[in-house]
Amino acid sequence: MKKLIASSVLAATAFAGIAAPAMADLSANVGYASEYYYRGILQKESSASAGIDFEQSGFYAGAWTADVGDGLEYDIYAGYGMEVGEVSLSAGFTGYYYTGEFDDTYEEFNFSAGWKFISVGYSVGEWDGFGEPADYDFLEVTVEHNGFYGTYGEFGDEAEGDYIELGYGAEVGGFDLGIAAIFSSEELSDQADSNGDDTESEAIIFSLSKTFDL
C-alpha cells in the first residue's frame, strides 16, 4: 500500500465540530500545491485541485478532485458535525476514486473530536488493492494556535507508517496561503538511500487556494 490514500479529507473534516447555521451554505474552491502530499505520502509534484461543498444544520457533503498525473483523483464525502459545550464532534464517510491507474479505490469512515486548540481524528477503511483488498486505519492528532499547527499521523492494521507535519496558514487578499514541512517514515517515503532502500523523507510544501460562496 505504498500509495495509500490521496485526497482531501481536509475538505471533509473542515466542517468537523462547527456549529452550522440554519441556512444552507454552498461553496466552491480551487487550489494549487507545489507538491501534493496527503497523510505524509507524496501524490504528485505541482498539482491543481477544485471542489464543491454543501452544509446545512451540521450536515455536510461535497466532492473534490485533483491532478495526480495518471488521470484524476476524485473524492466524495458526507457526514454530520456538532458541538457539545466546548467539544466538537463529527462522523462521516469518504470515498477516494481514480480515473486512471494511479491508484485503486479507498472507502473509509471518519470520526473526529476537538477541544480548543487540539483535535483527534480516526479513520477506518478498505483499499481495493487492484484485486487484493486490504484494511487500514489512520489516527491523527493536531495542535493549532494562531495559524500555526502541528500534526502527527500514524497508519495501522494492514498499513504501516507515520509522519509529522508542521505548518502555517493565513488569508492574504482573499486567498489562503500555506507552508508546511513534512517528515515521513520510510514506509510512506518516496525517497531511497544509495542502496536503493526506502528511507525517511522530508519536504517543504507551498499551497494557494481560494473559496467562493455560491
PLY file of the C-alpha trace (Angstrom):
ply
format ascii 1.0
element vertex 214
property float x
property float y
property float z
element edge 213
property int vertex1
property int vertex2
end_header
0.00 0.00 0.00
2.81 2.42 -0.88
0.48 4.95 -2.48
-2.04 4.81 0.37
-4.85 7.33 0.17
-4.58 10.53 -1.81
-7.30 13.07 -1.24
-8.84 15.96 0.56
-10.32 14.57 3.70
-9.25 18.01 4.88
-12.22 19.33 2.97
-14.46 16.84 4.75
-13.09 17.46 8.22
-13.14 21.22 7.78
-16.75 21.04 8.93
-15.99 18.90 11.98
-17.39 20.43 15.10
-18.53 23.67 13.50
-21.99 24.72 14.59
-23.82 25.23 11.30
-26.36 27.97 10.67
-29.93 27.04 9.82
-29.49 28.30 6.27
-27.79 26.14 3.66
-24.23 27.03 2.69
-22.89 26.17 -0.76
-19.30 26.96 -1.72
-16.65 26.05 -4.27
-12.87 26.03 -4.03
-9.82 25.92 -6.26
-6.24 25.31 -5.20
-2.65 24.61 -6.13
0.15 22.86 -4.22
3.84 22.80 -5.08
3.73 19.12 -4.05
0.54 17.24 -3.31
1.05 15.29 -0.09
-1.66 13.53 1.88
-1.12 11.81 5.21
2.62 12.03 4.71
2.58 10.42 1.24
3.62 12.20 -1.96
0.93 12.01 -4.63
2.25 14.40 -7.29
4.59 17.33 -7.72
2.76 20.51 -8.77
-0.94 19.67 -8.53
-4.11 21.72 -9.10
-7.43 20.93 -7.42
-11.07 22.02 -7.24
-14.10 21.14 -5.14
-17.62 21.97 -4.06
-19.17 21.77 -0.57
-22.69 21.90 0.87
-23.60 22.32 4.54
-26.86 22.73 6.41
-27.65 22.35 10.12
-24.49 20.34 10.79
-24.83 18.02 7.81
-22.20 18.35 5.08
-21.48 16.80 1.70
-19.04 17.56 -1.06
-16.79 16.49 -3.88
-13.16 17.30 -4.61
-10.76 16.46 -7.44
-7.02 16.80 -8.04
-4.50 16.12 -10.78
-2.41 13.05 -9.90
-0.59 12.72 -13.22
-2.18 9.48 -14.41
-5.71 10.86 -14.60
-7.64 12.49 -11.78
-8.38 11.63 -8.20
-11.95 12.47 -7.20
-13.36 12.26 -3.68
-16.93 12.17 -2.43
-17.72 12.74 1.25
-20.62 13.39 3.61
-21.25 13.47 7.34
-22.50 15.37 10.35
-20.77 17.68 12.83
-21.99 19.09 16.13
-20.83 20.87 19.27
-21.38 19.70 22.85
-20.23 22.50 25.11
-16.61 23.23 24.16
-16.20 19.85 22.47
-16.75 19.42 18.72
-17.67 16.03 17.27
-18.17 14.70 13.75
-18.66 11.46 11.86
-18.72 10.86 8.13
-17.79 8.80 5.09
-15.17 9.49 2.41
-14.59 7.66 -0.86
-11.43 8.15 -2.94
-11.65 7.22 -6.62
-9.39 7.50 -9.69
-9.93 7.89 -13.42
-6.56 6.32 -14.31
-4.20 3.66 -12.94
-2.54 5.91 -10.35
-4.21 4.01 -7.51
-7.28 1.97 -6.63
-10.40 2.85 -4.64
-10.35 3.66 -0.91
-13.52 3.95 1.16
-13.47 4.87 4.83
-15.48 6.09 7.81
-14.11 9.17 9.56
-14.54 10.25 13.18
-13.16 13.35 14.90
-13.29 15.25 18.16
-11.85 18.62 19.06
-11.41 20.83 22.11
-9.98 24.35 21.89
-6.55 24.01 20.25
-6.39 20.20 19.90
-8.25 17.75 17.67
-8.12 13.99 17.19
-9.25 12.12 14.08
-9.66 8.42 13.43
-10.48 6.76 10.10
-11.06 3.11 9.29
-11.36 1.86 5.73
-10.60 -0.60 2.97
-8.39 -0.30 -0.10
-9.49 -2.31 -3.17
-5.83 -3.04 -3.91
-6.24 -3.92 -7.62
-7.95 -7.18 -6.70
-6.13 -7.71 -3.39
-8.13 -5.74 -0.79
-6.53 -4.53 2.44
-7.94 -2.98 5.61
-6.31 0.04 7.23
-6.91 2.63 9.89
-5.41 6.04 10.48
-5.04 8.10 13.66
-4.07 11.77 13.68
-3.61 14.40 16.38
-3.40 18.10 15.52
-2.50 21.08 17.69
-3.18 24.57 16.32
-2.61 28.15 17.52
-2.90 31.43 15.60
-2.44 29.79 12.20
0.46 27.57 13.27
-0.21 23.85 13.52
1.45 20.52 14.11
0.06 17.11 13.14
1.15 13.60 13.95
-0.43 10.80 11.92
0.00 7.03 12.02
-1.38 4.14 9.94
-2.41 0.81 11.44
-3.98 -2.59 10.72
-2.61 -3.80 7.33
-0.85 -0.47 6.68
2.25 0.96 8.34
4.00 4.28 8.64
3.78 7.62 10.38
4.59 11.25 9.72
4.84 14.69 11.31
3.62 17.87 9.61
4.42 21.38 10.85
2.93 24.37 9.10
1.36 27.80 9.00
-1.63 29.15 7.10
-3.03 32.65 6.63
-5.53 34.53 4.49
-3.99 37.23 2.29
-6.15 39.28 -0.05
-8.94 36.73 -0.02
-6.58 33.82 -0.78
-5.48 31.12 1.66
-1.70 30.71 1.69
0.12 27.87 3.40
3.56 26.46 4.01
4.33 23.11 5.62
7.25 20.84 6.42
6.51 17.11 6.23
8.67 14.37 7.76
7.63 10.86 6.70
8.79 7.44 7.87
10.37 5.06 5.39
7.07 3.18 4.94
5.46 6.33 3.50
8.52 7.80 1.82
9.09 8.18 -1.94
12.85 8.50 -1.34
15.63 5.89 -1.26
19.20 5.72 0.02
22.33 4.91 -2.02
21.50 1.19 -1.79
18.01 1.69 -3.19
16.30 1.02 0.15
13.41 3.17 1.34
14.48 5.91 3.72
12.83 8.64 5.76
11.89 11.73 3.77
11.43 15.46 4.25
9.59 18.01 2.12
8.64 21.70 2.14
5.24 22.41 0.59
3.68 25.69 -0.56
-0.06 25.96 -1.22
-2.53 28.52 -2.52
-6.33 28.24 -2.52
-9.48 30.31 -2.90
-13.03 29.60 -1.68
-16.13 31.12 -3.29
-19.64 31.33 -1.89
-22.27 30.15 -4.37
0 1
1 2
2 3
3 4
4 5
5 6
6 7
7 8
8 9
9 10
10 11
11 12
12 13
13 14
14 15
15 16
16 17
17 18
18 19
19 20
20 21
21 22
22 23
23 24
24 25
25 26
26 27
27 28
28 29
29 30
30 31
31 32
32 33
33 34
34 35
35 36
36 37
37 38
38 39
39 40
40 41
41 42
42 43
43 44
44 45
45 46
46 47
47 48
48 49
49 50
50 51
51 52
52 53
53 54
54 55
55 56
56 57
57 58
58 59
59 60
60 61
61 62
62 63
63 64
64 65
65 66
66 67
67 68
68 69
69 70
70 71
71 72
72 73
73 74
74 75
75 76
76 77
77 78
78 79
79 80
80 81
81 82
82 83
83 84
84 85
85 86
86 87
87 88
88 89
89 90
90 91
91 92
92 93
93 94
94 95
95 96
96 97
97 98
98 99
99 100
100 101
101 102
102 103
103 104
104 105
105 106
106 107
107 108
108 109
109 110
110 111
111 112
112 113
113 114
114 115
115 116
116 117
117 118
118 119
119 120
120 121
121 122
122 123
123 124
124 125
125 126
126 127
127 128
128 129
129 130
130 131
131 132
132 133
133 134
134 135
135 136
136 137
137 138
138 139
139 140
140 141
141 142
142 143
143 144
144 145
145 146
146 147
147 148
148 149
149 150
150 151
151 152
152 153
153 154
154 155
155 156
156 157
157 158
158 159
159 160
160 161
161 162
162 163
163 164
164 165
165 166
166 167
167 168
168 169
169 170
170 171
171 172
172 173
173 174
174 175
175 176
176 177
177 178
178 179
179 180
180 181
181 182
182 183
183 184
184 185
185 186
186 187
187 188
188 189
189 190
190 191
191 192
192 193
193 194
194 195
195 196
196 197
197 198
198 199
199 200
200 201
201 202
202 203
203 204
204 205
205 206
206 207
207 208
208 209
209 210
210 211
211 212
212 213
